[in-house]
Each structure stands twice: as C-alpha cells, then as structure tokens.
Amino acid sequence: MFSEELKKYDWDETTSFINSRTARDVEAALRKEHPSVEDFMALISPAAAPYIEQMAQLSHKYTMERFGKTISMYIPMYVSNACTNSCVYCGFNHNNPLTRVTLTMDQVKAECEAIRKLGPFENLLIVSGEFPTLNGVDYLEEVLHVARPYFNNLTIEVMPMKMESYARLVKSGLNGVVCFQETYHEANYKKYHPKGMKSIFDWRVNGFDRMGQAGVHKIGMGVLIGLEDWRTDLTMMARHLRYLRKNYWKTRYSINFPRMCPAEGGYQPKVVMSDRELAQATFAFRIFDHDVDISYSTRENPKFRANMMKLGVTSMSAGSKTEPGGYVSTPDALEQFEVSDPRTPQAVASEIRELGYEAVWKDWDKIFD
C-alpha cells in the first residue's frame, strides 16, 4: 500500500530539496526524455521559473505526440451534498447549516436528461458527499444503472471504498474513479479533516491501491492547492503516480490540481498559487509523465483555460453545476464551490474549435464493457 511507500519521504526534507534546486538541475531535467521524480522537483522549483517558456514548448510537444489536437469534454453531476465529514474548507461540511439534498432515482434521471440537452456529453462525473447510509455503494450502483443509458463513460468522485465495492461498481458500468488526496502532509491532514471517515489519512491514501486492485479503468488523482506548500504536495503526488503506474500498469491515470475557491465554510487558503505557477506545475507534470491526462475544471477562468489548452491540458469540464439538482432547476442547496467559467458547453466547444482543436465528447464505449 502507498501509505508504507510514503513513509520513506520526509515532508520538510522534500521541501528543502525542491528549494535547493539550481538552474543546472533544471537544464539537466529538460534534457531528459523520461525525467525522474528528482527531475520533476527541479521543474517545479523556484529555479525553474526563468525556464517556463522552454517548459511550455516541451509540454506542447509531448501533448501533441500523445493526444494530438483534442480536448476531452466532461460534465459533473452532483447527486448528494449529505456528508458526515467536517472538512474545514468545503461547502458540504457537516456543520454548515445548509439544505441537504440526496437525489432520488427519478431526479437523477431528470438531471441526466437535462445534461443531454446541454451538449453531446458522453463523459459524466458523478459527485457526492460522504454519507455511507445515504449515498453509499448501494445508492451509487442505482445511480450508475440510471445514468448508463444516457452516457457511455461514467466516473465517480465519492467517498473512498473497499476494493470489493469498487469491483462491484465496475461490474455495474463504472469506468473511472476520481479521488483528491487534498494534501499529502499527514501531520496537518487531520487539521483540515477533523471528523468523519475522511479524517483517516491511510484509508484515503490507500484508496488508490484498492481502485487498482479492483480493475478500475481510469483513476483520477489530485491535491487541493491552498492547503499546504503546493510544490511539496505535487511532488508527493508525482511519487504516488509513479508508484501506481508500476503496480497497476493496465490502468489509465489523470491528474488535477484545483486552486481553492470560496466555499460556504468561508475558509481562506493558506497558500495562493498564481496563474504562472499553475502553468509551471502543468508543464512539469506533462514533461514528467507524457501519457497522463491533465484536467482543468470550471474552477479556472476562461482566459487561462484557453491559454493552457495548447500547452498540456487534455480534458475540461463545461457548463458545470456544483449543487445537487442544479441542471433541472435552481435548487435551495448551496454550491460546493464557485464556478469561474460559467459559459455554456457550446461556447467552450466553439472556442476550442477556434483555437484549432477538436472537442471530443466521447472516449469510451459500451462495447468494451
């Protein structure tokens, strides 16, 4: 399990190593076709800032070789904001006085039909808070059965589960799982997640092993930018990605590093990442792993998403609603976070075409199930 692997690495030593990288280290990393984790640390270090144009060109090269001029489109569907966790930064925090909604299967069907009218989406991301008695594996299996006739590619972003539960959902039509570790800083992790199952660090970080053991087709990873030093967190995620590729080599992988947006809880980010730094992180990951899918959600603003489209990003969401039932009506439930790109899917797809790229709405088919 990765929790054992992670014990080999000290957070503070990793931070010091990153900050001690020099221009020579960066140049050496840029010359390698397959950089090591140590090379990745040089590419995200402060010393790499003057090399960002060179990194952009290399990132573009590898992206074109592996993905061509395509941007994969997906859309989230929030089915429940009921949650037993008390994450200090999240609008779904159990202690927040908001209307709790868990969609019925009729409501899920209505949401699916509403999403189909927005655009030819085939990649659906099903999102839920963590409340096992309300939105656990039985509930999620029902959601998959309702959504399957409408979408060819179903991914969930929900509570970490047992390997047997992931395997059961795979048999019910699940293609992928997204799970944000939020931060790999184990000592501070408990501060951000004081209550609920999410407070158990090892259970969450080892969830990716359980996904791989269950044969999940695609695993999505992420850290939440704003909690701890982003360079160190991304290094830990790079180590995690390389570990997963070695152990579950049949699985595809995606990464996401969303910057914190305002939420109902009113939490203020501890760390702020600039657009230039997010670009540097994106380029570094593409140079480090040529095949990983790099995703930008509607947390990022339209101009920045357009600029990054040619330089390393390979999938984007569009038309997102981040509250249960948001596509059918304006519900009483509050959003998990504020959307920075409110454009319609058609507007996003039109911009993609204007930039000389193709919006790809489908990359998985029922015939492969």
C-alpha atoms as a printed R data frame, in Angstrom:
    type eleno elety resid chain resno       x      y       z
1   ATOM     1    CA   MET     A     1   0.000  0.000   0.000
2   ATOM     2    CA   PHE     A     2   1.198  3.505  -0.773
3   ATOM     3    CA   SER     A     3   0.970  4.596   2.875
4   ATOM     4    CA   GLU     A     4   4.040  2.420   3.508
5   ATOM     5    CA   GLU     A     5   5.867  3.844   0.498
6   ATOM     6    CA   LEU     A     6   5.067  7.376   1.649
7   ATOM     7    CA   LYS     A     7   6.839  6.807   4.947
8   ATOM     8    CA   LYS     A     8  10.144  6.805   3.046
9   ATOM     9    CA   TYR     A     9   9.785 10.519   2.346
10  ATOM    10    CA   ASP     A    10  10.024 13.351   4.842
11  ATOM    11    CA   TRP     A    11   7.909 16.420   4.062
12  ATOM    12    CA   ASP     A    12  10.428 19.015   5.250
13  ATOM    13    CA   GLU     A    13  13.363 17.292   3.554
14  ATOM    14    CA   THR     A    14  11.392 17.188   0.304
15  ATOM    15    CA   THR     A    15  10.614 20.905   0.596
16  ATOM    16    CA   SER     A    16  14.270 21.736   1.237
17  ATOM    17    CA   PHE     A    17  15.393 19.614  -1.710
18  ATOM    18    CA   ILE     A    18  12.993 21.414  -4.059
19  ATOM    19    CA   ASN     A    19  14.100 24.842  -2.884
20  ATOM    20    CA   SER     A    20  17.782 23.922  -3.258
21  ATOM    21    CA   ARG     A    21  17.485 23.081  -6.977
22  ATOM    22    CA   THR     A    22  19.606 25.232  -9.306
23  ATOM    23    CA   ALA     A    23  19.473 26.324 -12.927
24  ATOM    24    CA   ARG     A    24  21.843 23.465 -13.745
25  ATOM    25    CA   ASP     A    25  19.392 20.959 -12.238
26  ATOM    26    CA   VAL     A    26  16.542 22.418 -14.282
27  ATOM    27    CA   GLU     A    27  18.547 22.286 -17.510
28  ATOM    28    CA   ALA     A    28  19.525 18.684 -16.819
29  ATOM    29    CA   ALA     A    29  15.874 17.744 -16.248
30  ATOM    30    CA   LEU     A    30  14.798 19.396 -19.506
31  ATOM    31    CA   ARG     A    31  17.314 17.315 -21.454
32  ATOM    32    CA   LYS     A    32  15.847 14.007 -20.254
33  ATOM    33    CA   GLU     A    33  13.112 12.287 -22.228
34  ATOM    34    CA   HIS     A    34  11.935 10.425 -19.122
35  ATOM    35    CA   PRO     A    35  12.631 12.560 -16.034
36  ATOM    36    CA   SER     A    36  12.868 11.099 -12.533
37  ATOM    37    CA   VAL     A    37  10.961 12.397  -9.528
38  ATOM    38    CA   GLU     A    38  14.097 14.350  -8.611
39  ATOM    39    CA   ASP     A    39  13.994 15.970 -12.057
40  ATOM    40    CA   PHE     A    40  10.312 16.787 -11.514
41  ATOM    41    CA   MET     A    41  11.273 18.533  -8.282
42  ATOM    42    CA   ALA     A    42  13.680 20.717 -10.242
43  ATOM    43    CA   LEU     A    43  10.988 21.571 -12.797
44  ATOM    44    CA   ILE     A    44   8.542 22.821 -10.151
45  ATOM    45    CA   SER     A    45  11.215 24.585  -8.114
46  ATOM    46    CA   PRO     A    46  11.663 28.368  -7.957
47  ATOM    47    CA   ALA     A    47  14.827 27.865 -10.021
48  ATOM    48    CA   ALA     A    48  12.686 26.742 -12.981
49  ATOM    49    CA   ALA     A    49  10.697 29.983 -13.181
50  ATOM    50    CA   PRO     A    50  13.007 31.553 -15.840
51  ATOM    51    CA   TYR     A    51  12.615 28.408 -17.981
52  ATOM    52    CA   ILE     A    52   8.831 28.458 -18.224
53  ATOM    53    CA   GLU     A    53   8.769 29.209 -21.972
54  ATOM    54    CA   GLN     A    54  11.099 26.303 -22.681
55  ATOM    55    CA   MET     A    55   8.951 24.092 -20.449
56  ATOM    56    CA   ALA     A    56   5.815 25.206 -22.306
57  ATOM    57    CA   GLN     A    57   7.309 24.235 -25.646
58  ATOM    58    CA   LEU     A    58   8.357 20.822 -24.373
59  ATOM    59    CA   SER     A    59   4.970 20.267 -22.741
60  ATOM    60    CA   HIS     A    60   3.242 21.173 -26.016
61  ATOM    61    CA   LYS     A    61   5.465 18.734 -27.906
62  ATOM    62    CA   TYR     A    62   4.675 15.784 -25.653
63  ATOM    63    CA   THR     A    63   0.976 16.643 -25.546
64  ATOM    64    CA   MET     A    64   0.775 16.716 -29.333
65  ATOM    65    CA   GLU     A    65   2.596 13.388 -29.587
66  ATOM    66    CA   ARG     A    66   0.247 11.625 -27.167
67  ATOM    67    CA   PHE     A    67  -3.091 13.435 -27.512
68  ATOM    68    CA   GLY     A    68  -2.992 15.442 -30.731
69  ATOM    69    CA   LYS     A    69  -5.242 18.480 -31.120
70  ATOM    70    CA   THR     A    70  -8.025 17.203 -28.890
71  ATOM    71    CA   ILE     A    71  -9.680 18.295 -25.665
72  ATOM    72    CA   SER     A    72 -11.840 15.704 -23.915
73  ATOM    73    CA   MET     A    73 -15.063 17.179 -22.552
74  ATOM    74    CA   TYR     A    74 -16.830 16.084 -19.375
75  ATOM    75    CA   ILE     A    75 -19.525 17.383 -17.059
76  ATOM    76    CA   PRO     A    76 -20.132 16.785 -13.333
77  ATOM    77    CA   MET     A    77 -23.469 15.725 -11.894
78  ATOM    78    CA   TYR     A    78 -23.828 16.264  -8.144
79  ATOM    79    CA   VAL     A    79 -26.220 13.719  -6.675
80  ATOM    80    CA   SER     A    80 -25.855 14.414  -2.937
81  ATOM    81    CA   ASN     A    81 -24.385 17.037  -0.617
82  ATOM    82    CA   ALA     A    82 -25.068 14.969   2.500
83  ATOM    83    CA   CYS     A    83 -21.747 14.462   4.249
84  ATOM    84    CA   THR     A    84 -20.518 13.160   7.598
85  ATOM    85    CA   ASN     A    85 -17.118 14.859   7.238
86  ATOM    86    CA   SER     A    86 -16.130 18.234   8.683
87  ATOM    87    CA   CYS     A    87 -13.554 19.396   6.120
88  ATOM    88    CA   VAL     A    88 -12.812 22.980   7.138
89  ATOM    89    CA   TYR     A    89 -12.551 24.245   3.533
90  ATOM    90    CA   CYS     A    90 -15.638 22.602   1.995
91  ATOM    91    CA   GLY     A    91 -19.147 23.920   1.483
92  ATOM    92    CA   PHE     A    92 -20.517 20.426   2.186
93  ATOM    93    CA   ASN     A    93 -19.007 20.469   5.718
94  ATOM    94    CA   HIS     A    94 -21.328 18.525   8.035
95  ATOM    95    CA   ASN     A    95 -21.505 21.502  10.405
96  ATOM    96    CA   ASN     A    96 -22.595 24.037   7.776
97  ATOM    97    CA   PRO     A    97 -26.301 24.971   8.084
98  ATOM    98    CA   LEU     A    98 -27.339 24.282   4.505
99  ATOM    99    CA   THR     A    99 -30.120 22.358   2.849
100 ATOM   100    CA   ARG     A   100 -29.069 18.730   2.415
101 ATOM   101    CA   VAL     A   101 -30.197 17.057  -0.779
102 ATOM   102    CA   THR     A   102 -29.792 13.476  -1.987
103 ATOM   103    CA   LEU     A   103 -31.405 12.966  -5.374
104 ATOM   104    CA   THR     A   104 -33.951 10.232  -5.912
105 ATOM   105    CA   MET     A   105 -33.534  7.997  -8.953
106 ATOM   106    CA   ASP     A   106 -36.288  9.940 -10.730
107 ATOM   107    CA   GLN     A   107 -34.363 13.141 -10.040
108 ATOM   108    CA   VAL     A   108 -31.122 11.532 -11.253
109 ATOM   109    CA   LYS     A   109 -32.884 10.572 -14.478
110 ATOM   110    CA   ALA     A   110 -34.175 14.132 -14.888
111 ATOM   111    CA   GLU     A   111 -30.653 15.501 -14.354
112 ATOM   112    CA   CYS     A   112 -29.275 13.116 -16.986
113 ATOM   113    CA   GLU     A   113 -31.916 14.207 -19.477
114 ATOM   114    CA   ALA     A   114 -31.193 17.882 -18.751
115 ATOM   115    CA   ILE     A   115 -27.448 17.361 -19.238
116 ATOM   116    CA   ARG     A   116 -28.023 15.611 -22.570
117 ATOM   117    CA   LYS     A   117 -29.803 18.755 -23.784
118 ATOM   118    CA   LEU     A   118 -26.745 20.884 -22.915
119 ATOM   119    CA   GLY     A   119 -24.436 19.106 -25.336
120 ATOM   120    CA   PRO     A   120 -23.347 15.711 -26.663
121 ATOM   121    CA   PHE     A   121 -21.564 14.765 -23.432
122 ATOM   122    CA   GLU     A   122 -20.612 11.101 -23.005
123 ATOM   123    CA   ASN     A   123 -18.233 11.582 -20.067
124 ATOM   124    CA   LEU     A   124 -20.228 12.052 -16.848
125 ATOM   125    CA   LEU     A   125 -18.587 12.674 -13.478
126 ATOM   126    CA   ILE     A   126 -20.940 11.650 -10.641
127 ATOM   127    CA   VAL     A   127 -20.130 13.593  -7.455
128 ATOM   128    CA   SER     A   128 -21.375 13.011  -3.941
129 ATOM   129    CA   GLY     A   129 -20.592 13.923  -0.362
130 ATOM   130    CA   GLU     A   130 -19.551 11.154   2.020
131 ATOM   131    CA   PHE     A   131 -22.566  9.773   3.896
132 ATOM   132    CA   PRO     A   132 -22.494  5.953   3.642
133 ATOM   133    CA   THR     A   133 -26.041  5.317   4.854
134 ATOM   134    CA   LEU     A   134 -27.483  7.756   2.288
135 ATOM   135    CA   ASN     A   135 -25.106  7.732  -0.678
136 ATOM   136    CA   GLY     A   136 -23.062  4.582  -0.202
137 ATOM   137    CA   VAL     A   137 -22.340  1.767  -2.643
138 ATOM   138    CA   ASP     A   138 -25.985  0.632  -2.939
139 ATOM   139    CA   TYR     A   139 -27.096  4.146  -3.829
140 ATOM   140    CA   LEU     A   140 -24.221  4.665  -6.267
141 ATOM   141    CA   GLU     A   141 -24.961  1.391  -8.031
142 ATOM   142    CA   GLU     A   142 -28.532  2.577  -8.601
143 ATOM   143    CA   VAL     A   143 -27.239  5.922  -9.943
144 ATOM   144    CA   LEU     A   144 -24.944  4.094 -12.380
145 ATOM   145    CA   HIS     A   145 -27.837  1.983 -13.661
146 ATOM   146    CA   VAL     A   146 -29.981  5.080 -14.225
147 ATOM   147    CA   ALA     A   147 -27.189  7.080 -15.895
148 ATOM   148    CA   ARG     A   148 -25.806  4.296 -18.103
149 ATOM   149    CA   PRO     A   149 -28.388  4.599 -20.910
150 ATOM   150    CA   TYR     A   150 -27.529  8.298 -21.254
151 ATOM   151    CA   PHE     A   151 -23.712  8.244 -21.047
152 ATOM   152    CA   ASN     A   152 -21.013  5.865 -22.264
153 ATOM   153    CA   ASN     A   153 -18.354  6.843 -19.734
154 ATOM   154    CA   LEU     A   154 -19.249  7.012 -16.043
155 ATOM   155    CA   THR     A   155 -16.804  8.243 -13.406
156 ATOM   156    CA   ILE     A   156 -17.445  8.795  -9.711
157 ATOM   157    CA   GLU     A   157 -15.941 11.265  -7.234
158 ATOM   158    CA   VAL     A   158 -17.224  9.980  -3.925
159 ATOM   159    CA   MET     A   159 -16.016  8.530  -0.626
160 ATOM   160    CA   PRO     A   160 -13.126  6.015  -0.743
161 ATOM   161    CA   MET     A   161 -14.478  2.471  -0.631
162 ATOM   162    CA   LYS     A   162 -13.412 -1.117  -0.114
163 ATOM   163    CA   MET     A   163 -11.853 -2.934  -3.041
164 ATOM   164    CA   GLU     A   164 -14.897 -5.207  -3.234
165 ATOM   165    CA   SER     A   165 -17.195 -2.177  -3.558
166 ATOM   166    CA   TYR     A   166 -15.148 -0.731  -6.406
167 ATOM   167    CA   ALA     A   167 -15.194 -4.118  -8.144
168 ATOM   168    CA   ARG     A   168 -18.974 -4.313  -7.723
169 ATOM   169    CA   LEU     A   169 -19.428 -0.870  -9.269
170 ATOM   170    CA   VAL     A   170 -17.117 -1.763 -12.157
171 ATOM   171    CA   LYS     A   171 -19.465 -4.661 -12.940
172 ATOM   172    CA   SER     A   172 -22.356 -2.165 -12.836
173 ATOM   173    CA   GLY     A   173 -20.835  0.065 -15.511
174 ATOM   174    CA   LEU     A   174 -18.289  2.193 -13.677
175 ATOM   175    CA   ASN     A   175 -15.353  3.296 -15.826
176 ATOM   176    CA   GLY     A   176 -13.360  5.617 -13.593
177 ATOM   177    CA   VAL     A   177 -12.839  6.988 -10.088
178 ATOM   178    CA   VAL     A   178 -11.571 10.445  -9.098
179 ATOM   179    CA   CYS     A   179 -10.300 10.992  -5.568
180 ATOM   180    CA   PHE     A   180  -8.458 14.030  -4.246
181 ATOM   181    CA   GLN     A   181  -5.966 13.279  -1.525
182 ATOM   182    CA   GLU     A   182  -6.302 17.040  -0.778
183 ATOM   183    CA   THR     A   183  -2.847 17.083   0.860
184 ATOM   184    CA   TYR     A   184  -0.107 14.523   1.459
185 ATOM   185    CA   HIS     A   185   1.040 16.383   4.593
186 ATOM   186    CA   GLU     A   186  -0.011 13.659   7.031
187 ATOM   187    CA   ALA     A   187   0.702 15.697  10.168
188 ATOM   188    CA   ASN     A   188  -1.553 18.574   9.082
189 ATOM   189    CA   TYR     A   189  -4.119 16.423   7.264
190 ATOM   190    CA   LYS     A   190  -6.071 15.917  10.492
191 ATOM   191    CA   LYS     A   191  -6.426 19.692  10.969
192 ATOM   192    CA   TYR     A   192  -8.290 20.012   7.692
193 ATOM   193    CA   HIS     A   193 -10.333 16.834   8.219
194 ATOM   194    CA   PRO     A   194 -11.113 16.676  11.952
195 ATOM   195    CA   LYS     A   195 -14.132 14.323  11.806
196 ATOM   196    CA   GLY     A   196 -15.622 11.592   9.655
197 ATOM   197    CA   MET     A   197 -14.041  8.786   7.639
198 ATOM   198    CA   LYS     A   198 -12.048 11.338   5.664
199 ATOM   199    CA   SER     A   199 -10.044 12.095   8.802
200 ATOM   200    CA   ILE     A   200  -8.298  8.705   8.455
201 ATOM   201    CA   PHE     A   201  -5.257  9.515   6.323
202 ATOM   202    CA   ASP     A   202  -4.191  5.953   5.470
203 ATOM   203    CA   TRP     A   203  -7.713  4.904   4.462
204 ATOM   204    CA   ARG     A   204  -7.843  7.713   1.921
205 ATOM   205    CA   VAL     A   205  -4.323  7.497   0.523
206 ATOM   206    CA   ASN     A   206  -4.594  3.705   0.134
207 ATOM   207    CA   GLY     A   207  -7.902  4.034  -1.684
208 ATOM   208    CA   PHE     A   208  -5.982  4.323  -4.951
209 ATOM   209    CA   ASP     A   209  -4.460  0.873  -4.365
210 ATOM   210    CA   ARG     A   210  -7.945 -0.529  -3.821
211 ATOM   211    CA   MET     A   211  -9.112  1.065  -7.092
212 ATOM   212    CA   GLY     A   212  -6.204 -0.523  -8.951
213 ATOM   213    CA   GLN     A   213  -6.826 -3.917  -7.343
214 ATOM   214    CA   ALA     A   214 -10.492 -3.721  -8.396
215 ATOM   215    CA   GLY     A   215  -9.551 -3.127 -12.033
216 ATOM   216    CA   VAL     A   216 -10.899  0.420 -12.336
217 ATOM   217    CA   HIS     A   217 -10.221  1.520 -15.917
218 ATOM   218    CA   LYS     A   218  -9.137  5.082 -15.083
219 ATOM   219    CA   ILE     A   219  -8.004  6.642 -11.811
220 ATOM   220    CA   GLY     A   220  -8.028 10.394 -11.244
221 ATOM   221    CA   MET     A   221  -5.749 11.985  -8.649
222 ATOM   222    CA   GLY     A   222  -5.492 15.467  -7.207
223 ATOM   223    CA   VAL     A   223  -4.329 17.759  -4.451
224 ATOM   224    CA   LEU     A   224  -6.150 20.873  -3.346
225 ATOM   225    CA   ILE     A   225  -3.957 23.903  -3.906
226 ATOM   226    CA   GLY     A   226  -4.247 26.232  -0.932
227 ATOM   227    CA   LEU     A   227  -3.767 23.884   1.999
228 ATOM   228    CA   GLU     A   228  -0.006 23.290   2.114
229 ATOM   229    CA   ASP     A   229   3.122 24.087   0.083
230 ATOM   230    CA   TRP     A   230   1.989 23.233  -3.428
231 ATOM   231    CA   ARG     A   231   5.421 22.200  -4.676
232 ATOM   232    CA   THR     A   232   5.827 19.589  -1.950
233 ATOM   233    CA   ASP     A   233   2.273 18.301  -2.326
234 ATOM   234    CA   LEU     A   234   2.702 17.911  -6.090
235 ATOM   235    CA   THR     A   235   5.982 16.070  -5.568
236 ATOM   236    CA   MET     A   236   4.236 13.608  -3.287
237 ATOM   237    CA   MET     A   237   1.531 13.167  -5.934
238 ATOM   238    CA   ALA     A   238   4.210 12.583  -8.589
239 ATOM   239    CA   ARG     A   239   5.690  9.857  -6.378
240 ATOM   240    CA   HIS     A   240   2.220  8.399  -5.911
241 ATOM   241    CA   LEU     A   241   1.527  8.430  -9.660
242 ATOM   242    CA   ARG     A   242   4.792  6.646 -10.444
243 ATOM   243    CA   TYR     A   243   4.033  4.057  -7.745
244 ATOM   244    CA   LEU     A   244   0.564  3.416  -9.192
245 ATOM   245    CA   ARG     A   245   1.869  3.091 -12.748
246 ATOM   246    CA   LYS     A   246   4.363  0.471 -11.590
247 ATOM   247    CA   ASN     A   247   1.796 -1.564  -9.642
248 ATOM   248    CA   TYR     A   248  -1.379 -1.092 -11.730
249 ATOM   249    CA   TRP     A   249   0.046 -0.633 -15.181
250 ATOM   250    CA   LYS     A   250  -3.152 -1.539 -17.054
251 ATOM   251    CA   THR     A   251  -4.944  1.483 -15.587
252 ATOM   252    CA   ARG     A   252  -5.094  4.952 -17.139
253 ATOM   253    CA   TYR     A   253  -4.437  7.996 -14.962
254 ATOM   254    CA   SER     A   254  -5.489 11.620 -14.779
255 ATOM   255    CA   ILE     A   255  -4.409 14.457 -12.513
256 ATOM   256    CA   ASN     A   256  -5.991 17.663 -11.349
257 ATOM   257    CA   PHE     A   257  -4.684 20.385  -9.054
258 ATOM   258    CA   PRO     A   258  -7.564 22.795  -8.457
259 ATOM   259    CA   ARG     A   259  -6.926 26.078  -6.741
260 ATOM   260    CA   MET     A   260  -9.229 26.741  -3.823
261 ATOM   261    CA   CYS     A   261 -12.342 28.808  -4.498
262 ATOM   262    CA   PRO     A   262 -14.619 30.451  -1.922
263 ATOM   263    CA   ALA     A   263 -16.982 27.983  -0.255
264 ATOM   264    CA   GLU     A   264 -19.827 28.209   2.230
265 ATOM   265    CA   GLY     A   265 -17.446 27.457   5.091
266 ATOM   266    CA   GLY     A   266 -15.548 30.688   4.437
267 ATOM   267    CA   TYR     A   267 -12.114 29.047   4.637
268 ATOM   268    CA   GLN     A   268  -9.256 31.214   3.392
269 ATOM   269    CA   PRO     A   269  -6.425 29.428   1.532
270 ATOM   270    CA   LYS     A   270  -3.139 29.111   3.373
271 ATOM   271    CA   VAL     A   271  -1.228 29.175   0.073
272 ATOM   272    CA   VAL     A   272  -2.036 31.116  -3.101
273 ATOM   273    CA   MET     A   273  -0.829 29.818  -6.461
274 ATOM   274    CA   SER     A   274  -0.516 32.297  -9.333
275 ATOM   275    CA   ASP     A   275  -1.507 31.551 -12.928
276 ATOM   276    CA   ARG     A   276   2.161 31.381 -13.861
277 ATOM   277    CA   GLU     A   277   2.846 28.857 -11.103
278 ATOM   278    CA   LEU     A   278  -0.117 26.703 -12.151
279 ATOM   279    CA   ALA     A   279   1.214 26.775 -15.696
280 ATOM   280    CA   GLN     A   280   4.644 25.719 -14.434
281 ATOM   281    CA   ALA     A   281   3.104 22.825 -12.496
282 ATOM   282    CA   THR     A   282   1.121 21.733 -15.552
283 ATOM   283    CA   PHE     A   283   4.192 21.787 -17.804
284 ATOM   284    CA   ALA     A   284   6.259 19.930 -15.199
285 ATOM   285    CA   PHE     A   285   3.710 17.121 -14.974
286 ATOM   286    CA   ARG     A   286   3.451 16.768 -18.737
287 ATOM   287    CA   ILE     A   287   7.240 16.573 -19.052
288 ATOM   288    CA   PHE     A   288   7.356 14.101 -16.145
289 ATOM   289    CA   ASP     A   289   4.543 11.846 -17.452
290 ATOM   290    CA   HIS     A   290   3.784 12.164 -21.166
291 ATOM   291    CA   ASP     A   291   0.661  9.994 -21.023
292 ATOM   292    CA   VAL     A   292  -1.222 11.336 -18.014
293 ATOM   293    CA   ASP     A   293  -4.493 13.147 -18.660
294 ATOM   294    CA   ILE     A   294  -4.316 16.673 -17.215
295 ATOM   295    CA   SER     A   295  -7.713 18.120 -16.384
296 ATOM   296    CA   TYR     A   296  -8.882 21.684 -15.717
297 ATOM   297    CA   SER     A   297 -12.328 22.209 -14.232
298 ATOM   298    CA   THR     A   298 -14.548 25.287 -14.313
299 ATOM   299    CA   ARG     A   299 -12.784 26.478 -11.164
300 ATOM   300    CA   GLU     A   300 -10.335 28.141 -13.586
301 ATOM   301    CA   ASN     A   301 -11.307 31.234 -15.579
302 ATOM   302    CA   PRO     A   302 -11.992 31.107 -19.348
303 ATOM   303    CA   LYS     A   303  -8.920 33.064 -20.471
304 ATOM   304    CA   PHE     A   304  -6.481 30.938 -18.536
305 ATOM   305    CA   ARG     A   305  -8.128 27.687 -19.664
306 ATOM   306    CA   ALA     A   306  -7.875 28.829 -23.284
307 ATOM   307    CA   ASN     A   307  -4.197 29.697 -22.912
308 ATOM   308    CA   MET     A   308  -3.392 26.318 -21.376
309 ATOM   309    CA   MET     A   309  -5.382 24.343 -23.923
310 ATOM   310    CA   LYS     A   310  -2.464 24.135 -26.338
311 ATOM   311    CA   LEU     A   311   0.218 23.603 -23.745
312 ATOM   312    CA   GLY     A   312  -0.588 20.494 -21.740
313 ATOM   313    CA   VAL     A   313  -4.232 20.333 -20.654
314 ATOM   314    CA   THR     A   314  -6.143 17.469 -22.255
315 ATOM   315    CA   SER     A   315  -9.595 17.483 -20.629
316 ATOM   316    CA   MET     A   316 -12.014 20.147 -19.408
317 ATOM   317    CA   SER     A   317 -15.427 20.402 -17.856
318 ATOM   318    CA   ALA     A   318 -18.048 22.803 -19.180
319 ATOM   319    CA   GLY     A   319 -21.492 24.000 -18.153
320 ATOM   320    CA   SER     A   320 -20.888 22.737 -14.615
321 ATOM   321    CA   LYS     A   321 -23.374 22.975 -11.769
322 ATOM   322    CA   THR     A   322 -21.908 22.125  -8.375
323 ATOM   323    CA   GLU     A   323 -25.070 21.506  -6.385
324 ATOM   324    CA   PRO     A   324 -27.466 18.515  -6.480
325 ATOM   325    CA   GLY     A   325 -30.288 19.021  -8.964
326 ATOM   326    CA   GLY     A   326 -28.652 22.094 -10.491
327 ATOM   327    CA   TYR     A   327 -29.332 21.216 -14.132
328 ATOM   328    CA   VAL     A   328 -33.081 20.829 -13.761
329 ATOM   329    CA   SER     A   329 -33.791 23.844 -11.586
330 ATOM   330    CA   THR     A   330 -32.260 26.370  -9.215
331 ATOM   331    CA   PRO     A   331 -32.224 24.351  -6.012
332 ATOM   332    CA   ASP     A   332 -32.093 25.521  -2.418
333 ATOM   333    CA   ALA     A   333 -28.847 23.622  -1.858
334 ATOM   334    CA   LEU     A   334 -25.646 25.653  -1.957
335 ATOM   335    CA   GLU     A   335 -22.750 25.035  -4.338
336 ATOM   336    CA   GLN     A   336 -19.692 23.147  -3.165
337 ATOM   337    CA   PHE     A   337 -17.523 25.884  -4.714
338 ATOM   338    CA   GLU     A   338 -17.964 28.874  -7.023
339 ATOM   339    CA   VAL     A   339 -17.616 28.311 -10.766
340 ATOM   340    CA   SER     A   340 -15.149 30.643 -12.524
341 ATOM   341    CA   ASP     A   341 -16.068 29.623 -16.087
342 ATOM   342    CA   PRO     A   342 -19.879 29.843 -16.384
343 ATOM   343    CA   ARG     A   343 -20.012 29.547 -20.199
344 ATOM   344    CA   THR     A   344 -22.233 27.030 -21.933
345 ATOM   345    CA   PRO     A   345 -20.728 23.820 -23.314
346 ATOM   346    CA   GLN     A   346 -21.371 25.153 -26.826
347 ATOM   347    CA   ALA     A   347 -19.395 28.314 -26.085
348 ATOM   348    CA   VAL     A   348 -16.453 26.318 -24.714
349 ATOM   349    CA   ALA     A   349 -16.533 23.908 -27.657
350 ATOM   350    CA   SER     A   350 -16.694 26.835 -30.093
351 ATOM   351    CA   GLU     A   351 -13.583 28.363 -28.536
352 ATOM   352    CA   ILE     A   352 -11.792 25.020 -28.746
353 ATOM   353    CA   ARG     A   353 -12.541 24.854 -32.484
354 ATOM   354    CA   GLU     A   354 -11.442 28.469 -32.998
355 ATOM   355    CA   LEU     A   355  -8.101 27.569 -31.440
356 ATOM   356    CA   GLY     A   356  -7.651 24.796 -33.988
357 ATOM   357    CA   TYR     A   357  -8.528 21.924 -31.656
358 ATOM   358    CA   GLU     A   358 -11.315 19.362 -31.551
359 ATOM   359    CA   ALA     A   359 -13.716 18.979 -28.640
360 ATOM   360    CA   VAL     A   360 -14.006 15.227 -28.011
361 ATOM   361    CA   TRP     A   361 -17.191 14.283 -26.217
362 ATOM   362    CA   LYS     A   362 -16.607 10.534 -26.071
363 ATOM   363    CA   ASP     A   363 -13.610  8.267 -25.452
364 ATOM   364    CA   TRP     A   364 -15.226  5.089 -24.142
365 ATOM   365    CA   ASP     A   365 -17.921  2.809 -25.496
366 ATOM   366    CA   LYS     A   366 -20.329  0.280 -24.042
367 ATOM   367    CA   ILE     A   367 -18.896 -2.367 -26.385
368 ATOM   368    CA   PHE     A   368 -15.782 -2.515 -24.200
369 ATOM   369    CA   ASP     A   369 -17.727 -3.315 -21.017
